[in-house]
Amino acid sequence: MLEGSVHQMVLIGEIFATYRMSVGGEIAIVKMEDYPVPERENSRCYREYLAFRLATKIGLSVPCTSLRQDPQYGRLSVQQYVHGATKPTQSFLERIATRPLGMRIALFDILCGNHDRKPDNLLQLGTEIIPVDFNTTFQITTTSCDFDQETDIILARWFQIRGMLSLKPTHRQLLVDEARRLVERLDDSFLHSCLAEIPTPFCDSAEAEQVWDFLASRRDRLHASVSSWWDKNIAPLHLFDDDALMIAIRQHTR
Protein backbone atom coordinates (compact mmCIF):
# COMPACT_ATOMS: atom_id res chain seq x y z
CA MET A 1 0.00 0.00 0.00
CA LEU A 2 1.00 3.60 -0.39
CA GLU A 3 2.92 4.68 2.66
CA GLY A 4 3.73 7.91 4.41
CA SER A 5 0.25 9.35 3.96
CA VAL A 6 0.80 12.23 6.34
CA HIS A 7 -0.80 14.52 3.79
CA GLN A 8 -4.49 14.21 3.06
CA MET A 9 -5.52 12.78 -0.30
CA VAL A 10 -6.88 15.74 -2.22
CA LEU A 11 -8.87 15.12 -5.38
CA ILE A 12 -7.76 17.59 -8.05
CA GLY A 13 -8.80 18.43 -11.59
CA GLU A 14 -12.31 17.97 -12.91
CA ILE A 15 -12.54 14.79 -14.99
CA PHE A 16 -10.03 12.08 -14.08
CA ALA A 17 -9.27 10.20 -10.85
CA THR A 18 -6.29 12.35 -9.90
CA TYR A 19 -5.03 13.03 -6.37
CA ARG A 20 -2.41 15.12 -4.67
CA MET A 21 -1.18 12.86 -1.90
CA SER A 22 1.87 11.54 -0.08
CA VAL A 23 3.81 8.64 -1.55
CA GLY A 24 6.75 7.42 0.50
CA GLY A 25 6.67 10.62 2.50
CA GLU A 26 6.83 12.86 -0.57
CA ILE A 27 3.93 14.77 -2.09
CA ALA A 28 3.05 13.45 -5.54
CA ILE A 29 0.37 13.68 -8.21
CA VAL A 30 -1.23 10.24 -8.40
CA LYS A 31 -3.53 9.04 -11.18
CA MET A 32 -5.53 5.87 -10.75
CA GLU A 33 -6.53 3.33 -13.37
CA ASP A 34 -8.52 0.84 -11.29
CA TYR A 35 -9.74 2.52 -8.11
CA PRO A 36 -13.35 3.75 -8.50
CA VAL A 37 -13.86 7.44 -7.79
CA PRO A 38 -17.47 8.67 -8.02
CA GLU A 39 -18.12 10.91 -11.04
CA ARG A 40 -14.51 10.64 -12.22
CA GLU A 41 -12.92 8.79 -15.14
CA ASN A 42 -10.02 6.44 -14.59
CA SER A 43 -6.72 7.25 -16.30
CA ARG A 44 -4.64 5.06 -18.58
CA CYS A 45 -1.62 5.49 -16.37
CA TYR A 46 1.01 4.39 -18.88
CA ARG A 47 0.31 7.54 -20.89
CA GLU A 48 1.75 9.74 -18.12
CA TYR A 49 4.90 7.62 -17.93
CA LEU A 50 5.41 7.41 -21.69
CA ALA A 51 4.89 11.15 -22.11
CA PHE A 52 7.47 11.79 -19.38
CA ARG A 53 10.05 9.57 -21.10
CA LEU A 54 9.52 11.06 -24.56
CA ALA A 55 9.34 14.65 -23.33
CA THR A 56 12.57 14.30 -21.33
CA LYS A 57 14.35 13.02 -24.43
CA ILE A 58 13.49 16.18 -26.39
CA GLY A 59 14.34 18.56 -23.55
CA LEU A 60 10.97 19.28 -21.93
CA SER A 61 10.81 19.48 -18.15
CA VAL A 62 7.97 17.04 -17.49
CA PRO A 63 8.22 15.99 -13.81
CA CYS A 64 9.65 12.56 -13.08
CA THR A 65 6.89 9.96 -13.39
CA SER A 66 6.78 6.27 -12.43
CA LEU A 67 4.29 3.41 -12.56
CA ARG A 68 3.39 1.24 -9.62
CA GLN A 69 0.93 -1.45 -8.63
CA ASP A 70 -0.66 -0.85 -5.24
CA PRO A 71 -2.60 -3.60 -3.42
CA GLN A 72 -5.32 -1.15 -2.40
CA TYR A 73 -5.54 1.30 -5.30
CA GLY A 74 -4.37 -0.87 -8.20
CA ARG A 75 -2.45 0.59 -11.14
CA LEU A 76 -1.09 4.09 -10.53
CA SER A 77 1.08 6.72 -12.15
CA VAL A 78 3.07 8.70 -9.59
CA GLN A 79 4.43 12.08 -10.68
CA GLN A 80 6.81 14.25 -8.70
CA TYR A 81 5.09 17.32 -7.28
CA VAL A 82 6.59 20.60 -8.48
CA HIS A 83 6.90 22.81 -5.42
CA GLY A 84 6.63 26.54 -6.00
CA ALA A 85 5.08 26.23 -9.47
CA THR A 86 2.19 28.48 -10.44
CA LYS A 87 -0.29 28.72 -13.28
CA PRO A 88 1.30 30.83 -16.03
CA THR A 89 -0.19 34.19 -16.86
CA GLN A 90 -1.62 34.89 -20.30
CA SER A 91 1.14 37.40 -21.03
CA PHE A 92 3.81 34.82 -20.12
CA LEU A 93 2.22 32.22 -22.40
CA GLU A 94 2.09 34.71 -25.26
CA ARG A 95 5.81 35.43 -24.84
CA ILE A 96 6.81 31.77 -24.63
CA ALA A 97 4.59 30.53 -27.48
CA THR A 98 6.84 31.78 -30.28
CA ARG A 99 10.11 30.77 -28.64
CA PRO A 100 11.79 27.40 -29.28
CA LEU A 101 10.60 25.97 -25.94
CA GLY A 102 7.00 26.91 -26.61
CA MET A 103 7.15 25.52 -30.12
CA ARG A 104 8.62 22.29 -28.76
CA ILE A 105 5.64 21.89 -26.42
CA ALA A 106 3.19 22.41 -29.27
CA LEU A 107 5.04 19.94 -31.51
CA PHE A 108 5.12 17.37 -28.71
CA ASP A 109 1.36 17.72 -28.29
CA ILE A 110 0.94 17.11 -32.03
CA LEU A 111 3.09 13.99 -31.84
CA CYS A 112 1.18 12.62 -28.85
CA GLY A 113 -2.25 13.66 -30.11
CA ASN A 114 -2.80 15.83 -27.04
CA HIS A 115 -5.84 18.07 -27.50
CA ASP A 116 -6.06 19.02 -23.84
CA ARG A 117 -3.30 21.62 -23.65
CA LYS A 118 -4.47 24.68 -21.71
CA PRO A 119 -3.11 26.99 -19.00
CA ASP A 120 -4.43 24.65 -16.29
CA ASN A 121 -2.01 21.91 -17.37
CA LEU A 122 1.02 24.10 -17.78
CA LEU A 123 3.17 25.02 -14.79
CA GLN A 124 5.42 28.05 -14.50
CA LEU A 125 8.52 27.85 -12.33
CA GLY A 126 10.53 31.04 -12.70
CA THR A 127 11.13 31.43 -16.42
CA GLU A 128 10.57 27.70 -17.04
CA ILE A 129 7.33 26.31 -18.41
CA ILE A 130 6.44 22.72 -17.55
CA PRO A 131 3.81 20.75 -19.50
CA VAL A 132 1.85 18.21 -17.46
CA ASP A 133 -1.33 16.13 -17.75
CA PHE A 134 -1.30 13.61 -20.60
CA ASN A 135 -4.54 11.74 -19.87
CA THR A 136 -5.83 12.02 -23.43
CA THR A 137 -2.66 11.25 -25.39
CA PHE A 138 -1.72 8.27 -27.59
CA GLN A 139 -5.28 7.60 -28.68
CA ILE A 140 -4.52 4.82 -31.14
CA THR A 141 -8.04 5.01 -32.60
CA THR A 142 -7.11 8.31 -34.30
CA THR A 143 -6.91 7.79 -38.06
CA SER A 144 -3.80 8.86 -39.96
CA CYS A 145 -5.85 11.05 -42.32
CA ASP A 146 -6.66 13.33 -39.38
CA PHE A 147 -3.03 14.26 -38.76
CA ASP A 148 -2.80 17.42 -40.88
CA GLN A 149 -6.08 18.65 -39.42
CA GLU A 150 -4.80 17.96 -35.89
CA THR A 151 -1.65 19.91 -36.70
CA ASP A 152 -3.78 22.87 -37.81
CA ILE A 153 -5.94 22.75 -34.68
CA ILE A 154 -3.15 22.32 -32.13
CA LEU A 155 -0.85 24.98 -33.61
CA ALA A 156 -3.68 27.48 -34.03
CA ARG A 157 -4.75 26.88 -30.43
CA TRP A 158 -1.18 27.21 -29.19
CA PHE A 159 -0.28 30.45 -30.99
CA GLN A 160 -3.83 31.91 -30.96
CA ILE A 161 -4.86 34.64 -33.37
CA ARG A 162 -2.64 37.29 -31.86
CA GLY A 163 0.40 35.02 -31.94
CA MET A 164 -0.24 33.91 -35.51
CA LEU A 165 -0.44 37.52 -36.64
CA SER A 166 2.88 38.18 -34.90
CA LEU A 167 4.80 35.31 -36.52
CA LYS A 168 7.59 36.35 -38.85
CA PRO A 169 9.43 34.36 -41.55
CA THR A 170 12.26 33.75 -39.05
CA HIS A 171 9.79 31.88 -36.82
CA ARG A 172 9.24 29.35 -39.60
CA GLN A 173 12.84 28.25 -39.35
CA LEU A 174 12.58 27.96 -35.57
CA LEU A 175 9.46 25.81 -35.90
CA VAL A 176 10.79 23.45 -38.54
CA ASP A 177 14.15 23.18 -36.72
CA GLU A 178 12.34 22.11 -33.55
CA ALA A 179 10.33 19.58 -35.57
CA ARG A 180 13.53 18.19 -37.07
CA ARG A 181 15.19 17.84 -33.65
CA LEU A 182 12.15 16.05 -32.25
CA VAL A 183 12.13 13.60 -35.15
CA GLU A 184 15.85 12.89 -34.81
CA ARG A 185 15.78 12.31 -31.07
CA LEU A 186 12.72 10.04 -31.05
CA ASP A 187 14.13 7.37 -33.32
CA ASP A 188 12.71 3.86 -33.67
CA SER A 189 15.09 2.34 -31.14
CA PHE A 190 14.21 4.87 -28.46
CA LEU A 191 10.44 4.53 -29.01
CA HIS A 192 10.69 0.75 -28.73
CA SER A 193 12.81 0.94 -25.57
CA CYS A 194 10.35 3.30 -23.86
CA LEU A 195 7.39 1.07 -24.65
CA ALA A 196 9.31 -2.02 -23.51
CA GLU A 197 9.79 -0.40 -20.07
CA ILE A 198 6.04 -0.31 -19.44
CA PRO A 199 4.87 -3.37 -17.45
CA THR A 200 2.29 -5.57 -19.17
CA PRO A 201 -0.49 -4.83 -16.65
CA PHE A 202 -0.35 -1.19 -17.79
CA CYS A 203 0.05 -1.76 -21.54
CA ASP A 204 0.21 -5.23 -23.08
CA SER A 205 2.37 -6.06 -26.08
CA ALA A 206 -0.46 -5.73 -28.60
CA GLU A 207 -1.38 -2.23 -27.45
CA ALA A 208 2.29 -1.25 -27.19
CA GLU A 209 2.75 -2.19 -30.83
CA GLN A 210 -0.26 -0.08 -31.81
CA VAL A 211 1.10 2.88 -29.85
CA TRP A 212 4.47 2.47 -31.55
CA ASP A 213 2.81 2.54 -34.99
CA PHE A 214 0.83 5.62 -33.93
CA LEU A 215 3.92 7.50 -32.74
CA ALA A 216 6.22 6.47 -35.58
CA SER A 217 3.67 7.46 -38.21
CA ARG A 218 3.07 10.87 -36.67
CA ARG A 219 6.77 11.47 -36.10
CA ASP A 220 7.56 10.69 -39.73
CA ARG A 221 4.91 13.12 -40.98
CA LEU A 222 5.54 15.89 -38.46
CA HIS A 223 8.02 18.03 -40.40
CA ALA A 224 5.97 17.99 -43.61
CA SER A 225 2.71 18.69 -41.78
CA VAL A 226 4.16 21.64 -39.86
CA SER A 227 5.68 23.11 -43.05
CA SER A 228 2.34 22.74 -44.83
CA TRP A 229 0.53 24.44 -41.94
CA TRP A 230 2.88 27.42 -42.15
CA ASP A 231 2.60 27.74 -45.93
CA LYS A 232 -1.18 27.52 -45.82
CA ASN A 233 -1.93 29.68 -42.79
CA ILE A 234 1.00 31.98 -41.98
CA ALA A 235 2.77 32.71 -45.26
CA PRO A 236 -0.33 34.45 -46.74
CA LEU A 237 -0.30 36.88 -43.81
CA HIS A 238 3.09 38.14 -44.93
CA LEU A 239 1.50 39.47 -48.11
CA PHE A 240 0.16 42.30 -45.97
CA ASP A 241 2.43 45.18 -45.05
CA ASP A 242 3.55 45.76 -41.45
CA ASP A 243 1.04 48.56 -40.85
CA ALA A 244 -1.89 46.33 -41.83
CA LEU A 245 -0.64 43.56 -39.56
CA MET A 246 -0.22 45.96 -36.64
CA ILE A 247 -3.80 47.16 -37.10
CA ALA A 248 -5.02 43.55 -37.10
CA ILE A 249 -3.02 42.74 -33.95
CA ARG A 250 -4.41 45.80 -32.12
CA GLN A 251 -7.94 44.79 -33.07
CA HIS A 252 -7.42 41.33 -31.52
CA THR A 253 -5.98 42.73 -28.29
CA ARG A 254 -8.89 44.98 -27.44
Secondary structure, 3 states (H helix, E strand, C coil): CCCCCCCCCEEECCCECEEEEEECCEEEEEEECCCCCCCCECCCCHHHHHHHHHHHHCCCCCCCEEEEEECCCEEEEEEECCCCCECCCHHHHHHHHCCHHHHHHHHHHHHHCCCCCCHHHEEEECCEEEECCCCCCCCCCCCHHHHHHHHHHHHHHHHHHHHHHHCCHHHHHHHHHHHHHHHHHCCHHHHHHHHHCCCCCCCCHHHHHHHHHHHHHHHHHHHHHHHHHHHHHHHHHHHCCHHHHHHHHHHHCC
